[in-house]
Amino acid sequence: MHFMQSLQQAWQRHDSLVCVGLDPEPAKFPAHLREAPDAVFEFCRAIVDATADLACAFKPQIAHFAALRAEDALERLIAHIHARHPGVPVILDAKRGDIGSTAQHYAGEAFDRYRADAITLNPYLGRDSIQPFLERADKGVILLCRTSNPGGADFQALDCGGAPLYLRVAETVARHWNANGNCALVTGATWPEELGKVRALVGDMPLLVPGIGAQGGDLAAVLRHGLAASGTGLMINSSRGIIYAGSGEDFADRARLAAQELRDTINRLRR
């Protein structure tokens, strides 16, 4: 199924704008898992199974797996999500960006090796660096626009012909790169007014919103500025706030409670 169709159905079926980030750090795992031979997979699988009906997407961060030599666990985790929770799309958070055959190989890595439904990408090498991903019409292409980190303004806020660069990115993606209807943008919760400017430019295009929780993003402001006309349009990501909500053997249950609390808070605010 097309990523956008899966996302829209998950928004409706689960009544949720919550994207659960999967950032495994073994030092934060419950004690009973830390020495397990397949700890990364077991931890993430438990989180997935506990939160799948509360999520509109899962977002595994590839660096967290690769640094642990756990790429095999990532492959198996995505396969598990597709098999057990087929209605919840998987976004590979990789922030790739390169040209020519390298970009083609990165697309193959994301979509053929890992079988992700979407990937995050850096657009600053231009259209040719994104083209191999855009051509996969059934896959989501989620491009960095106004990121949540403080240093994002170093370049993204620079004047670019009367508008900041991040708005030029949003405009270019919406008008010229989205012929297959498979594009989305990353817009941080830490800059809600700027998120609103992006929304005004791109219409109903989905926005992936990091920065809630540990980074201090204002959830009410995000919803006020970022909701699409349909009342959806956002994938509000929480990673540490959900997956490390508990540190005991009941960690998955605690993660579920955290995801449910976030979903219910979002729903109260948007209604």
MILO-100489 format. One line per 2 residues: number of its first residue (from 1); their letters; for each residue x, y, z of N, C-alpha, C. Coordinates in nm, 3 decimals, always signed. Example, Ala and Ser with C-alpha at 12.3 -4.5 7.8 and 13.67 -1.06 7.14 Angstrom:
# MILO-100489
1> AS> +1.319/-0.569/+0.780/+1.230/-0.450/+0.780/+1.320/-0.330/+0.780 ~ +1.285/-0.225/+0.708/+1.367/-0.106/+0.714/+1.290/+0.003/+0.787
END
This chain:
# MILO-100489
1> MH> +0.084/-0.119/+0.000/+0.000/+0.000/+0.000/+0.088/+0.125/+0.000 ~ +0.042/+0.230/-0.064/+0.111/+0.358/-0.068/+0.129/+0.411/+0.076
3> FM> +0.248/+0.465/+0.104/+0.275/+0.518/+0.238/+0.168/+0.617/+0.282 ~ +0.129/+0.707/+0.194/+0.032/+0.809/+0.232/-0.104/+0.748/+0.266
5> QS> -0.141/+0.645/+0.194/-0.267/+0.578/+0.226/-0.260/+0.510/+0.362 ~ -0.149/+0.442/+0.389/-0.132/+0.378/+0.519/-0.136/+0.480/+0.631
7> LQ> -0.068/+0.592/+0.612/-0.064/+0.696/+0.714/-0.204/+0.752/+0.740 ~ -0.275/+0.784/+0.634/-0.409/+0.841/+0.651/-0.502/+0.743/+0.722
9> QA> -0.491/+0.616/+0.686/-0.575/+0.516/+0.751/-0.538/+0.498/+0.898 ~ -0.409/+0.504/+0.929/-0.366/+0.493/+1.069/-0.413/+0.612/+1.151
11> WQ> -0.407/+0.733/+1.092/-0.460/+0.850/+1.162/-0.605/+0.826/+1.203 ~ -0.684/+0.772/+1.112/-0.826/+0.754/+1.138/-0.853/+0.632/+1.227
13> RH> -0.793/+0.520/+1.192/-0.822/+0.395/+1.263/-0.779/+0.402/+1.409 ~ -0.661/+0.460/+1.435/-0.608/+0.466/+1.571/-0.640/+0.599/+1.639
15> DS> -0.707/+0.689/+1.567/-0.739/+0.821/+1.621/-0.615/+0.883/+1.685 ~ -0.505/+0.880/+1.610/-0.376/+0.915/+1.668/-0.287/+0.989/+1.570
17> LV> -0.217/+1.091/+1.622/-0.112/+1.160/+1.548/+0.025/+1.128/+1.605 ~ +0.034/+1.025/+1.689/+0.159/+0.992/+1.758/+0.246/+0.903/+1.672
19> CV> +0.369/+0.947/+1.650/+0.473/+0.866/+1.587/+0.568/+0.820/+1.697 ~ +0.585/+0.691/+1.711/+0.670/+0.636/+1.817/+0.811/+0.618/+1.762
21> GL> +0.906/+0.694/+1.815/+1.045/+0.682/+1.774/+1.114/+0.567/+1.845 ~ +1.189/+0.489/+1.770/+1.258/+0.371/+1.824/+1.408/+0.396/+1.820
23> DP> +1.462/+0.440/+1.934/+1.602/+0.479/+1.947/+1.668/+0.394/+2.056 ~ +1.704/+0.271/+2.027/+1.753/+0.182/+2.132/+1.889/+0.225/+2.187
25> EP> +1.898/+0.231/+2.320/+2.021/+0.257/+2.392/+2.030/+0.154/+2.504 ~ +2.111/+0.050/+2.488/+2.113/-0.060/+2.586/+2.136/-0.016/+2.730
27> AK> +2.209/+0.092/+2.752/+2.232/+0.138/+2.889/+2.103/+0.180/+2.958 ~ +1.999/+0.210/+2.879/+1.871/+0.251/+2.934/+1.770/+0.137/+2.938
29> FP> +1.809/+0.020/+2.890/+1.717/-0.094/+2.891/+1.694/-0.140/+3.036 ~ +1.581/-0.205/+3.061/+1.561/-0.268/+3.192/+1.672/-0.369/+3.220
31> AH> +1.705/-0.385/+3.346/+1.819/-0.469/+3.385/+1.805/-0.611/+3.332 ~ +1.683/-0.665/+3.329/+1.666/-0.804/+3.289/+1.693/-0.826/+3.140
33> LR> +1.702/-0.716/+3.060/+1.726/-0.729/+2.917/+1.870/-0.699/+2.877 ~ +1.944/-0.630/+2.962/+2.073/-0.575/+2.919/+2.172/-0.682/+2.873
35> EA> +2.166/-0.799/+2.930/+2.261/-0.904/+2.893/+2.200/-1.006/+2.797 ~ +2.078/-0.983/+2.755/+2.014/-1.077/+2.663/+2.085/-1.072/+2.528
37> PD> +2.104/-1.187/+2.463/+2.179/-1.189/+2.337/+2.111/-1.111/+2.224 ~ +1.981/-1.095/+2.230/+1.907/-1.024/+2.125/+1.831/-0.907/+2.186
39> AV> +1.899/-0.836/+2.276/+1.832/-0.735/+2.359/+1.770/-0.624/+2.276 ~ +1.840/-0.577/+2.172/+1.789/-0.464/+2.094/+1.657/-0.501/+2.029
41> FE> +1.652/-0.617/+1.966/+1.528/-0.659/+1.901/+1.418/-0.683/+2.004 ~ +1.450/-0.752/+2.113/+1.348/-0.783/+2.213/+1.289/-0.657/+2.275
43> FC> +1.376/-0.560/+2.304/+1.327/-0.435/+2.362/+1.234/-0.363/+2.263 ~ +1.281/-0.345/+2.141/+1.201/-0.271/+2.043/+1.073/-0.344/+2.007
45> RA> +1.080/-0.475/+1.994/+0.959/-0.551/+1.963/+0.855/-0.534/+2.073 ~ +0.897/-0.537/+2.198/+0.802/-0.520/+2.308/+0.737/-0.382/+2.305
47> IV> +0.816/-0.280/+2.275/+0.761/-0.145/+2.263/+0.660/-0.138/+2.149 ~ +0.696/-0.193/+2.035/+0.607/-0.192/+1.919/+0.476/-0.261/+1.950
49> DA> +0.482/-0.380/+2.007/+0.360/-0.455/+2.033/+0.272/-0.387/+2.136 ~ +0.333/-0.313/+2.227/+0.257/-0.244/+2.331/+0.191/-0.116/+2.282
51> TA> +0.244/-0.056/+2.176/+0.197/+0.077/+2.135/+0.136/+0.083/+1.996 ~ +0.135/-0.026/+1.923/+0.098/-0.022/+1.781/-0.042/+0.034/+1.757
53> DL> -0.137/+0.003/+1.844/-0.273/+0.051/+1.822/-0.292/+0.195/+1.865 ~ -0.185/+0.258/+1.917/-0.191/+0.397/+1.960/-0.110/+0.488/+1.868
55> AC> -0.048/+0.431/+1.766/+0.048/+0.504/+1.683/-0.003/+0.521/+1.540 ~ +0.041/+0.631/+1.478/+0.015/+0.647/+1.334/+0.137/+0.605/+1.254
57> AF> +0.254/+0.588/+1.319/+0.376/+0.543/+1.251/+0.479/+0.506/+1.356 ~ +0.575/+0.424/+1.314/+0.696/+0.398/+1.392/+0.814/+0.458/+1.317
59> KP> +0.912/+0.508/+1.394/+1.028/+0.572/+1.332/+1.158/+0.520/+1.396 ~ +1.211/+0.409/+1.348/+1.342/+0.364/+1.396/+1.454/+0.454/+1.344
61> QI> +1.546/+0.490/+1.432/+1.660/+0.574/+1.397/+1.778/+0.483/+1.363 ~ +1.822/+0.487/+1.238/+1.917/+0.387/+1.189/+2.050/+0.393/+1.263
63> AH> +2.095/+0.511/+1.305/+2.225/+0.522/+1.371/+2.226/+0.448/+1.504 ~ +2.113/+0.445/+1.572/+2.107/+0.375/+1.700/+2.127/+0.224/+1.682
65> FA> +2.084/+0.173/+1.570/+2.103/+0.031/+1.541/+2.243/+0.006/+1.485 ~ +2.285/+0.087/+1.391/+2.414/+0.065/+1.326/+2.530/+0.075/+1.424
67> AL> +2.523/+0.169/+1.518/+2.631/+0.186/+1.615/+2.646/+0.064/+1.704 ~ +2.538/-0.013/+1.718/+2.540/-0.134/+1.800/+2.562/-0.260/+1.716
69> RA> +2.593/-0.242/+1.587/+2.604/-0.355/+1.494/+2.475/-0.437/+1.493 ~ +2.363/-0.365/+1.499/+2.233/-0.429/+1.513/+2.145/-0.408/+1.390
71> ED> +2.208/-0.397/+1.274/+2.129/-0.379/+1.152/+2.037/-0.498/+1.127 ~ +2.081/-0.617/+1.163/+1.996/-0.734/+1.147/+1.872/-0.723/+1.236
73> AL> +1.889/-0.670/+1.357/+1.775/-0.648/+1.445/+1.677/-0.549/+1.384 ~ +1.729/-0.447/+1.317/+1.643/-0.348/+1.252/+1.564/-0.413/+1.138
75> ER> +1.629/-0.494/+1.057/+1.557/-0.564/+0.950/+1.445/-0.650/+1.007 ~ +1.477/-0.726/+1.112/+1.376/-0.814/+1.171/+1.265/-0.735/+1.239
77> LI> +1.299/-0.621/+1.297/+1.198/-0.538/+1.362/+1.098/-0.484/+1.260 ~ +1.147/-0.432/+1.149/+1.056/-0.380/+1.047/+0.971/-0.492/+0.989
79> AH> +1.031/-0.608/+0.968/+0.953/-0.723/+0.920/+0.845/-0.761/+1.021 ~ +0.878/-0.753/+1.149/+0.780/-0.783/+1.254/+0.665/-0.684/+1.251
81> IH> +0.696/-0.556/+1.236/+0.590/-0.455/+1.230/+0.498/-0.482/+1.113 ~ +0.556/-0.511/+0.996/+0.473/-0.537/+0.878/+0.386/-0.662/+0.897
83> AR> +0.441/-0.764/+0.963/+0.367/-0.889/+0.980/+0.259/-0.880/+1.088 ~ +0.292/-0.817/+1.200/+0.200/-0.814/+1.314/+0.111/-0.690/+1.317
85> HP> +0.159/-0.580/+1.261/+0.085/-0.454/+1.268/+0.087/-0.388/+1.129 ~ +0.029/-0.455/+1.030/+0.047/-0.412/+0.891/-0.010/-0.275/+0.858
87> GV> -0.097/-0.222/+0.942/-0.154/-0.092/+0.913/-0.072/+0.026/+0.960 ~ +0.042/+0.000/+1.028/+0.122/+0.109/+1.083/+0.249/+0.125/+1.000
89> PV> +0.265/+0.236/+0.927/+0.383/+0.253/+0.843/+0.510/+0.274/+0.924 ~ +0.622/+0.238/+0.861/+0.754/+0.251/+0.923/+0.834/+0.355/+0.848
91> IL> +0.882/+0.455/+0.922/+0.968/+0.560/+0.867/+1.111/+0.531/+0.911 ~ +1.200/+0.509/+0.816/+1.341/+0.490/+0.849/+1.404/+0.628/+0.863
93> DA> +1.443/+0.661/+0.986/+1.504/+0.791/+1.011/+1.653/+0.782/+0.982 ~ +1.691/+0.818/+0.858/+1.828/+0.801/+0.813/+1.891/+0.932/+0.766
95> KR> +1.807/+1.029/+0.728/+1.855/+1.161/+0.683/+1.962/+1.149/+0.575 ~ +1.940/+1.061/+0.480/+2.035/+1.042/+0.371/+2.034/+1.162/+0.277
97> GD> +2.141/+1.178/+0.202/+2.148/+1.283/+0.102/+2.278/+1.271/+0.025 ~ +2.271/+1.224/-0.100/+2.389/+1.210/-0.184/+2.342/+1.206/-0.329
99> IG> +2.436/+1.194/-0.421/+2.402/+1.207/-0.562/+2.430/+1.078/-0.639 ~ +2.376/+1.072/-0.761/+2.408/+0.966/-0.855/+2.378/+0.827/-0.803
101> ST> +2.471/+0.736/-0.832/+2.449/+0.596/-0.796/+2.444/+0.577/-0.644 ~ +2.510/+0.666/-0.570/+2.506/+0.655/-0.424/+2.364/+0.674/-0.374
103> AQ> +2.294/+0.773/-0.427/+2.155/+0.794/-0.388/+2.069/+0.673/-0.424 ~ +2.095/+0.613/-0.540/+2.019/+0.494/-0.578/+2.041/+0.380/-0.479
105> HY> +2.166/+0.365/-0.433/+2.194/+0.260/-0.335/+2.130/+0.290/-0.200 ~ +2.128/+0.417/-0.162/+2.059/+0.451/-0.037/+1.910/+0.420/-0.047
107> AG> +1.850/+0.445/-0.164/+1.709/+0.411/-0.183/+1.688/+0.260/-0.173 ~ +1.780/+0.185/-0.233/+1.771/+0.040/-0.223/+1.787/-0.008/-0.080
109> EA> +1.878/+0.054/-0.006/+1.897/+0.019/+0.135/+1.767/+0.037/+0.213 ~ +1.705/+0.153/+0.197/+1.585/+0.185/+0.275/+1.466/+0.099/+0.237
111> FD> +1.443/+0.086/+0.107/+1.318/+0.029/+0.061/+1.327/-0.119/+0.026 ~ +1.444/-0.168/-0.016/+1.458/-0.307/-0.054/+1.521/-0.391/+0.058
113> RY> +1.626/-0.338/+0.119/+1.687/-0.412/+0.229/+1.600/-0.405/+0.355 ~ +1.573/-0.283/+0.402/+1.500/-0.269/+0.528/+1.349/-0.274/+0.509
115> RA> +1.301/-0.251/+0.387/+1.159/-0.253/+0.355/+1.080/-0.148/+0.435 ~ +1.142/-0.033/+0.454/+1.073/+0.078/+0.516/+0.966/+0.133/+0.423
117> DA> +0.867/+0.197/+0.482/+0.760/+0.260/+0.403/+0.795/+0.403/+0.365 ~ +0.887/+0.463/+0.439/+0.928/+0.602/+0.414/+1.067/+0.621/+0.471
119> IT> +1.130/+0.731/+0.431/+1.265/+0.762/+0.480/+1.278/+0.912/+0.498 ~ +1.356/+0.955/+0.597/+1.391/+1.096/+0.609/+1.515/+1.124/+0.526
121> LN> +1.516/+1.241/+0.459/+1.623/+1.278/+0.367/+1.664/+1.423/+0.386 ~ +1.789/+1.450/+0.353/+1.842/+1.586/+0.353/+1.835/+1.641/+0.210
123> PY> +1.759/+1.749/+0.186/+1.738/+1.796/+0.049/+1.845/+1.889/-0.004 ~ +1.949/+1.917/+0.073/+2.036/+2.029/+0.038/+2.139/+1.999/-0.070
125> LG> +2.139/+1.877/-0.124/+2.217/+1.850/-0.245/+2.131/+1.864/-0.370 ~ +2.004/+1.895/-0.354/+1.919/+1.923/-0.468/+1.841/+1.804/-0.521
127> RD> +1.765/+1.831/-0.627/+1.668/+1.737/-0.681/+1.731/+1.603/-0.721 ~ +1.850/+1.605/-0.785/+1.906/+1.479/-0.831/+1.942/+1.386/-0.716
129> SI> +1.969/+1.441/-0.597/+2.000/+1.356/-0.482/+1.876/+1.290/-0.424 ~ +1.760/+1.342/-0.457/+1.632/+1.291/-0.405/+1.557/+1.209/-0.509
131> QP> +1.593/+1.224/-0.636/+1.517/+1.164/-0.744/+1.497/+1.013/-0.730 ~ +1.599/+0.935/-0.692/+1.575/+0.790/-0.681/+1.469/+0.755/-0.578
133> FL> +1.452/+0.840/-0.479/+1.348/+0.817/-0.378/+1.212/+0.862/-0.428 ~ +1.209/+0.977/-0.495/+1.083/+1.027/-0.549/+1.021/+0.930/-0.648
135> ER> +1.107/+0.859/-0.721/+1.057/+0.765/-0.822/+0.987/+0.645/-0.761 ~ +1.013/+0.617/-0.636/+0.943/+0.508/-0.568/+0.809/+0.564/-0.519
137> AD> +0.713/+0.568/-0.608/+0.590/+0.643/-0.585/+0.510/+0.593/-0.466 ~ +0.528/+0.466/-0.429/+0.453/+0.412/-0.317/+0.519/+0.438/-0.183
139> KG> +0.640/+0.497/-0.184/+0.717/+0.519/-0.063/+0.714/+0.666/-0.022 ~ +0.722/+0.690/+0.108/+0.723/+0.826/+0.158/+0.862/+0.888/+0.153
141> VI> +0.869/+1.013/+0.112/+0.994/+1.089/+0.103/+0.978/+1.208/+0.197 ~ +1.046/+1.204/+0.312/+1.025/+1.302/+0.418/+1.151/+1.387/+0.430
143> LL> +1.140/+1.512/+0.390/+1.256/+1.598/+0.370/+1.274/+1.697/+0.484 ~ +1.398/+1.712/+0.530/+1.428/+1.810/+0.633/+1.392/+1.950/+0.584
145> CR> +1.320/+2.024/+0.668/+1.278/+2.160/+0.631/+1.320/+2.258/+0.740 ~ +1.252/+2.256/+0.853/+1.290/+2.342/+0.967/+1.308/+2.250/+1.087
147> TS> +1.430/+2.212/+1.114/+1.458/+2.108/+1.212/+1.450/+2.162/+1.353 ~ +1.436/+2.071/+1.450/+1.408/+2.111/+1.588/+1.531/+2.157/+1.665
149> NP> +1.651/+2.124/+1.617/+1.772/+2.156/+1.693/+1.804/+2.305/+1.689 ~ +1.868/+2.359/+1.794/+1.898/+2.503/+1.797/+1.983/+2.549/+1.679
151> GG> +2.077/+2.467/+1.634/+2.164/+2.506/+1.524/+2.098/+2.505/+1.389 ~ +1.974/+2.458/+1.381/+1.905/+2.454/+1.253/+1.897/+2.590/+1.186
153> AD> +1.890/+2.695/+1.267/+1.876/+2.830/+1.212/+2.004/+2.879/+1.145 ~ +2.118/+2.814/+1.172/+2.244/+2.860/+1.113/+2.232/+2.876/+0.961
155> FQ> +2.163/+2.783/+0.899/+2.145/+2.790/+0.754/+1.997/+2.801/+0.714 ~ +1.910/+2.729/+0.784/+1.770/+2.723/+0.742/+1.699/+2.857/+0.750
157> AL> +1.746/+2.946/+0.837/+1.682/+3.077/+0.851/+1.745/+3.186/+0.764 ~ +1.847/+3.152/+0.688/+1.912/+3.252/+0.604/+1.817/+3.306/+0.498
159> DC> +1.829/+3.438/+0.472/+1.746/+3.499/+0.370/+1.779/+3.442/+0.232 ~ +1.676/+3.403/+0.162/+1.693/+3.343/+0.029/+1.593/+3.410/-0.065
161> GG> +1.632/+3.528/-0.114/+1.544/+3.601/-0.205/+1.418/+3.652/-0.141 ~ +1.429/+3.698/-0.015/+1.314/+3.755/+0.053/+1.239/+3.660/+0.143
163> AP> +1.278/+3.535/+0.147/+1.217/+3.436/+0.236/+1.328/+3.349/+0.294 ~ +1.309/+3.296/+0.415/+1.412/+3.209/+0.471/+1.424/+3.081/+0.390
165> LY> +1.541/+3.023/+0.397/+1.571/+2.905/+0.316/+1.473/+2.792/+0.342 ~ +1.433/+2.773/+0.469/+1.343/+2.660/+0.497/+1.210/+2.675/+0.424
167> LR> +1.164/+2.798/+0.404/+1.040/+2.817/+0.328/+1.062/+2.794/+0.179 ~ +1.180/+2.826/+0.130/+1.211/+2.794/-0.009/+1.212/+2.643/-0.029
169> VA> +1.266/+2.570/+0.069/+1.263/+2.423/+0.063/+1.119/+2.374/+0.059 ~ +1.036/+2.424/+0.150/+0.896/+2.381/+0.155/+0.825/+2.409/+0.023
171> ET> +0.847/+2.527/-0.031/+0.783/+2.565/-0.156/+0.829/+2.477/-0.271 ~ +0.959/+2.450/-0.279/+1.013/+2.368/-0.387/+0.958/+2.226/-0.380
173> VA> +0.957/+2.169/-0.261/+0.906/+2.033/-0.246/+0.759/+2.027/-0.285 ~ +0.679/+2.121/-0.235/+0.535/+2.118/-0.261/+0.502/+2.141/-0.408
175> RH> +0.575/+2.231/-0.473/+0.538/+2.270/-0.610/+0.606/+2.186/-0.718 ~ +0.726/+2.136/-0.688/+0.805/+2.076/-0.796/+0.846/+1.930/-0.773
177> WN> +0.852/+1.885/-0.649/+0.904/+1.751/-0.622/+0.794/+1.650/-0.589 ~ +0.673/+1.695/-0.573/+0.569/+1.609/-0.517/+0.472/+1.557/-0.623
179> AN> +0.521/+1.532/-0.743/+0.433/+1.487/-0.850/+0.365/+1.355/-0.818 ~ +0.431/+1.269/-0.741/+0.372/+1.140/-0.704/+0.294/+1.146/-0.573
181> GN> +0.285/+1.264/-0.513/+0.209/+1.277/-0.388/+0.270/+1.200/-0.274 ~ +0.402/+1.182/-0.275/+0.466/+1.100/-0.171/+0.562/+1.177/-0.083
183> CA> +0.554/+1.311/-0.085/+0.646/+1.393/-0.006/+0.583/+1.438/+0.126 ~ +0.669/+1.456/+0.224/+0.635/+1.516/+0.353/+0.756/+1.596/+0.398
185> LV> +0.741/+1.672/+0.506/+0.848/+1.758/+0.553/+0.871/+1.738/+0.702 ~ +0.996/+1.756/+0.746/+1.030/+1.755/+0.887/+1.028/+1.899/+0.936
187> TG> +0.944/+1.927/+1.036/+0.931/+2.061/+1.093/+0.926/+2.047/+1.245 ~ +1.021/+2.108/+1.314/+1.037/+2.084/+1.456/+0.932/+2.152/+1.543
189> AT> +0.896/+2.083/+1.650/+0.799/+2.136/+1.747/+0.853/+2.257/+1.821 ~ +0.984/+2.274/+1.820/+1.046/+2.385/+1.892/+1.028/+2.519/+1.821
191> WP> +0.976/+2.517/+1.698/+0.954/+2.640/+1.622/+0.810/+2.642/+1.569 ~ +0.709/+2.650/+1.656/+0.570/+2.632/+1.610/+0.523/+2.739/+1.513
193> EE> +0.565/+2.864/+1.530/+0.520/+2.967/+1.436/+0.579/+2.944/+1.297 ~ +0.702/+2.899/+1.293/+0.763/+2.868/+1.164/+0.698/+2.744/+1.103
195> LG> +0.660/+2.650/+1.188/+0.584/+2.534/+1.140/+0.455/+2.582/+1.073 ~ +0.390/+2.681/+1.134/+0.268/+2.735/+1.075/+0.290/+2.798/+0.939
197> KV> +0.403/+2.862/+0.921/+0.435/+2.921/+0.790/+0.454/+2.811/+0.686 ~ +0.516/+2.701/+0.727/+0.530/+2.587/+0.636/+0.393/+2.531/+0.600
199> RA> +0.307/+2.514/+0.700/+0.173/+2.461/+0.674/+0.099/+2.550/+0.575 ~ +0.110/+2.680/+0.589/+0.040/+2.771/+0.499/+0.087/+2.756/+0.355
201> LV> +0.214/+2.717/+0.336/+0.269/+2.701/+0.201/+0.232/+2.567/+0.138 ~ +0.227/+2.461/+0.218/+0.221/+2.327/+0.161/+0.083/+2.263/+0.169
203> GD> -0.015/+2.334/+0.223/-0.149/+2.276/+0.230/-0.154/+2.155/+0.321 ~ -0.212/+2.047/+0.273/-0.234/+1.929/+0.356/-0.115/+1.832/+0.358
205> MP> -0.002/+1.869/+0.301/+0.114/+1.780/+0.303/+0.147/+1.738/+0.447 ~ +0.172/+1.609/+0.472/+0.206/+1.566/+0.608/+0.337/+1.627/+0.657
207> LL> +0.340/+1.654/+0.788/+0.458/+1.708/+0.854/+0.498/+1.613/+0.966 ~ +0.625/+1.573/+0.964/+0.682/+1.494/+1.073/+0.741/+1.592/+1.173
209> VP> +0.695/+1.583/+1.298/+0.727/+1.686/+1.397/+0.805/+1.625/+1.514 ~ +0.938/+1.636/+1.514/+1.017/+1.599/+1.631/+1.023/+1.716/+1.728
211> GI> +1.074/+1.691/+1.849/+1.098/+1.799/+1.943/+1.002/+1.808/+2.058 ~ +0.902/+1.719/+2.063/+0.812/+1.713/+2.179/+0.883/+1.631/+2.288
213> GA> +0.865/+1.672/+2.412/+0.924/+1.594/+2.521/+1.059/+1.647/+2.562 ~ +1.164/+1.569/+2.539/+1.297/+1.604/+2.588/+1.345/+1.737/+2.532
215> QG> +1.303/+1.773/+2.410/+1.349/+1.899/+2.350/+1.259/+2.018/+2.385 ~ +1.149/+1.993/+2.455/+1.071/+2.103/+2.509/+0.972/+2.168/+2.415
217> GD> +0.934/+2.102/+2.307/+0.838/+2.161/+2.214/+0.701/+2.181/+2.278 ~ +0.632/+2.286/+2.235/+0.501/+2.324/+2.287/+0.393/+2.252/+2.207
219> LA> +0.332/+2.150/+2.267/+0.237/+2.066/+2.195/+0.114/+2.145/+2.150 ~ +0.061/+2.228/+2.238/-0.058/+2.305/+2.200/-0.028/+2.399/+2.084
221> AV> +0.090/+2.462/+2.085/+0.126/+2.552/+1.977/+0.147/+2.477/+1.846 ~ +0.205/+2.357/+1.854/+0.223/+2.275/+1.735/+0.089/+2.246/+1.670
223> LR> -0.009/+2.209/+1.749/-0.140/+2.176/+1.695/-0.209/+2.301/+1.641 ~ -0.195/+2.412/+1.711/-0.259/+2.536/+1.667/-0.205/+2.580/+1.532
225> HG> -0.076/+2.566/+1.513/-0.013/+2.614/+1.390/-0.003/+2.507/+1.280 ~ -0.005/+2.380/+1.320/+0.034/+2.277/+1.225/-0.073/+2.184/+1.172
227> LA> -0.188/+2.178/+1.237/-0.291/+2.086/+1.188/-0.335/+2.123/+1.047 ~ -0.359/+2.021/+0.967/-0.418/+2.042/+0.835/-0.567/+2.067/+0.849
229> AS> -0.630/+2.108/+0.741/-0.773/+2.138/+0.745/-0.855/+2.017/+0.788 ~ -0.803/+1.897/+0.760/-0.872/+1.773/+0.796/-0.867/+1.743/+0.945
231> GT> -0.784/+1.817/+1.020/-0.764/+1.788/+1.162/-0.655/+1.687/+1.186 ~ -0.586/+1.645/+1.077/-0.473/+1.552/+1.090/-0.349/+1.622/+1.032
233> GL> -0.275/+1.554/+0.949/-0.163/+1.616/+0.880/-0.032/+1.616/+0.955 ~ -0.031/+1.568/+1.080/+0.090/+1.569/+1.161/+0.127/+1.429/+1.207
235> MI> +0.257/+1.403/+1.210/+0.314/+1.284/+1.277/+0.400/+1.340/+1.390 ~ +0.345/+1.344/+1.510/+0.413/+1.406/+1.624/+0.497/+1.299/+1.692
237> NS> +0.627/+1.312/+1.678/+0.717/+1.207/+1.724/+0.753/+1.223/+1.872 ~ +0.752/+1.110/+1.940/+0.810/+1.101/+2.074/+0.892/+0.974/+2.079
239> SR> +1.016/+0.985/+2.121/+1.104/+0.869/+2.132/+1.131/+0.838/+2.277 ~ +1.221/+0.912/+2.340/+1.260/+0.884/+2.478/+1.143/+0.892/+2.574
241> GI> +1.051/+0.985/+2.549/+0.938/+1.002/+2.640/+0.846/+0.882/+2.645 ~ +0.847/+0.800/+2.541/+0.765/+0.678/+2.538/+0.848/+0.555/+2.571
243> IY> +0.957/+0.534/+2.497/+1.023/+0.404/+2.508/+1.099/+0.388/+2.639 ~ +1.134/+0.499/+2.704/+1.201/+0.490/+2.834/+1.114/+0.543/+2.946
245> AG> +0.983/+0.534/+2.929/+0.892/+0.577/+3.035/+0.902/+0.490/+3.158 ~ +0.945/+0.366/+3.142/+0.964/+0.275/+3.254/+1.098/+0.206/+3.244
247> SG> +1.154/+0.165/+3.356/+1.285/+0.101/+3.356/+1.284/-0.036/+3.420 ~ +1.165/-0.086/+3.452/+1.154/-0.218/+3.513/+1.102/-0.321/+3.415
249> ED> +1.063/-0.436/+3.467/+1.013/-0.542/+3.380/+0.881/-0.505/+3.314 ~ +0.814/-0.404/+3.367/+0.689/-0.357/+3.307/+0.712/-0.243/+3.209
251> FA> +0.834/-0.234/+3.152/+0.868/-0.120/+3.066/+0.774/-0.104/+2.949 ~ +0.729/-0.215/+2.891/+0.640/-0.205/+2.775/+0.503/-0.149/+2.816
253> DR> +0.455/-0.191/+2.932/+0.328/-0.137/+2.981/+0.340/+0.012/+3.008 ~ +0.454/+0.055/+3.064/+0.474/+0.196/+3.091/+0.485/+0.276/+2.961
255> AR> +0.547/+0.215/+2.861/+0.554/+0.280/+2.730/+0.414/+0.298/+2.672 ~ +0.331/+0.198/+2.688/+0.194/+0.208/+2.638/+0.120/+0.322/+2.707
257> LA> +0.134/+0.332/+2.839/+0.066/+0.439/+2.912/+0.114/+0.576/+2.864 ~ +0.245/+0.589/+2.840/+0.299/+0.717/+2.793/+0.246/+0.752/+2.654
259> AQ> +0.241/+0.652/+2.565/+0.189/+0.675/+2.430/+0.041/+0.711/+2.435 ~ -0.033/+0.642/+2.522/-0.176/+0.671/+2.534/-0.199/+0.810/+2.590
261> EL> -0.119/+0.849/+2.688/-0.133/+0.983/+2.745/-0.104/+1.090/+2.640 ~ +0.001/+1.070/+2.559/+0.032/+1.166/+2.455/-0.079/+1.171/+2.351
263> RD> -0.126/+1.056/+2.308/-0.235/+1.054/+2.209/-0.358/+1.126/+2.262 ~ -0.396/+1.097/+2.387/-0.517/+1.156/+2.443/-0.502/+1.307/+2.464
265> TI> -0.381/+1.350/+2.503/-0.358/+1.494/+2.518/-0.369/+1.564/+2.384 ~ -0.308/+1.507/+2.281/-0.319/+1.564/+2.147/-0.465/+1.574/+2.105
267> NR> -0.540/+1.467/+2.129/-0.678/+1.466/+2.084/-0.763/+1.568/+2.159 ~ -0.737/+1.587/+2.288/-0.810/+1.690/+2.363/-0.778/+1.829/+2.305
269> LR> -0.653/+1.852/+2.276/-0.611/+1.984/+2.228/-0.663/+2.012/+2.087 ~ -0.669/+1.910/+2.003/-0.709/+1.937/+1.865/-0.860/+1.939/+1.848
271> R> -0.932/+1.907/+1.953/-1.081/+1.906/+1.943/-1.145/+2.009/+2.033
END
